[in-house]
Amino acid sequence: MKVIPVTPRGYCQGVVRAIRIARETAEQYHDQPIYMLGMIVHNRFVVEECRKLGIRCLEDKTKTRLELLDEIDSGIVIFTAHGVSDAVRRRAEEKGLTAIDATCPDVLKTHELIRKHAECGDVIYIGKKGHPEAEGALGLSDRVHLVSGPDDIDLLGELENILITNQTTLSILDTQKTLDACLQRFPGAVSAPEICNATEIRQRAVMNLTDTDVLIVVGDPNSNNTNQLKQIGINAGISRVYMIETCRDLREEMIKDAGTIAVTAGSSTPTILTSQVISFLNHYAETGDFTLPDLPEHVF
């Protein structure tokens, strides 16, 4: 059995930055209530680590970021890596909250692109409905129109001076398919693909795998980029593809008799959790011992 750690994998710079901001905020404002407006990144172990630092995560899939903000009366609010709308920023200021912005720089770049174009035209935003990054982008202007796939394009009305852009963590293949469909209906539109480099190179690394029997994707099921890695592995023809949160989710039947096992991880997955999976698989390959280890006490 051969174990291949896919490179690159795991944390991107935006996630590293968000975690650093959360830790620094906890140290600086330890005497005040600190809230996270949603999951700082889509990984429950990272969120739990933040809770240990005294940061309370406000997460409710039935509520918008603006509605979640109503639950905070005073103190510090951290905007997550996914970004927020301008309305959320204004409301936080009106409430007298100290806002700490952990938005990924790639998301901020997309926001600026949307703001500028919405002053003179319409924006088609390819994104996942209900995702916090899409919510933030849609809240920038009423001229931003969400498209989650080719079927949504026929629902759009007449638009003018169109810019097409997208959520940064989507599948490069699915996004291109939807983009092509948008351009077919609006041939005069200008496209500005905004899938971040970290997402793209992680996806291409999985696409380039050859002679792989099993692909293990480590990450949170709520993480869009992690789910995309799993789907790309399936699309690449890998016969057995599994998404797990930690080493403890492995089962011997997943990997038994596999000649080659590749391991990758979503960009919000703690490195220590992925490293533990790789170490365990190497140990199993050498010894045949399937005794799963305990999880680490801390993930950062």
Buried (B, 14 or more C-beta within 10 A) or exposed (E): BBBBBBEBBBBBBBBBBBBEBBBEBBEEBEEEBBBBBBBBBBBBBBBEBBEEBBBBBBBEEEBBBBEBBEEBEEBBBBBBBBBBBEBBBEBBEEBEBBBBBBBBEBBEEBBEBBBEBBEEBBBBBBBBEEBBBBBBBBBBBEBBBBBBBBEBBEEBEEBEEBBBBBBBBBBBEBBBBBBEBBBEBBEEBEBEBBBBEBBBBBBEBBEEBEEBBBBBBBBBEBBBBBBBBBBBBEBBEBEBBBBBBBBBBBEEEBBEEBEBBBBBBBBBBBBBBBBBBBEBBBBBBEEEEEEBEEBBEEBB
